[in-house]
Amino acid sequence: MPLDKLVLILMIVIIAAGVTVWLGTLAVAAFQFGGPGWLVFVPAALVAYVVWRVIADRIGNAEDDHYDRIQK
């Protein structure tokens, strides 16, 4: 496995753990504040969308895989 893919997997796992904790605290805050408290999920959805687009671009970019095919 190339080193860049290993680092990408580790970063995704670390970020996913942080996002899980962050979403948990947002959910608790939303339940405490009632009706308008659900608006705190708007930034969470925006961050999730940006992360999804970055990962999809990284996986689907053919230029990044150019050096994986070079014999060492």
N, C-alpha and C positions, 0 to 999 in steps of 0.2 A: 504494500500500500504506500503510495507516495506520501511524503511528509506533509504536503499542503492539505491533502484530504484528511489526514489524521488530525491536524491542527483545526481544520474546519469542523470536524465532528466534535472535538473537545470543546470548542467555542460554542457550538450549538447546544451542547449539553449544559454548559455553565449558564448560558443565557436563558435556556428553558427553565432551569431551576430558579433563577432570579425572577423571571416573568411569572412563574407559578406563585412565588411568595408575594410578588407585587399585586397580582390579581386577587389573591386571597385577602390582602389588606384592603383592596378596593371594594371587594364584596362585603366585608365587615363594615366598612365605612358607609356603603350604600344602605345597608340594613339599619344602621343607626340614624342616618339622616332622613330616611323616608323617601318621599316622592322625588324631590330634585336630586337626591343622592345617586340616582342611577345615571346621572350625567357624567359621573366619574369614569364610566366605561367608554366614553368617547375617546379619550386619549389612549386607553388600552387598545381599542380597536385600531386606531391609527398606527400605533407602534407595532402591533401584530401584522398589519398590512405591509409596513415598510420592511420588517424583518423577512416576511414571506417573499417580497419582491427581490431583496438582496440575495437570499438563498437561491431562489429560482434563477436569477441571472448568473450566479456563480456556477451553478450546476450545468446550465445550458450554454455557457460561453465556450465556443470552440477554440478561441485564441488562448485561453488558459491551459488547455490540454495539449498544446503544441509540444511542450518539453517532456510530456509523459511518454511520447513515442520515440524519443531519441535513445539510441542504444548507449549504454554506459560501460 
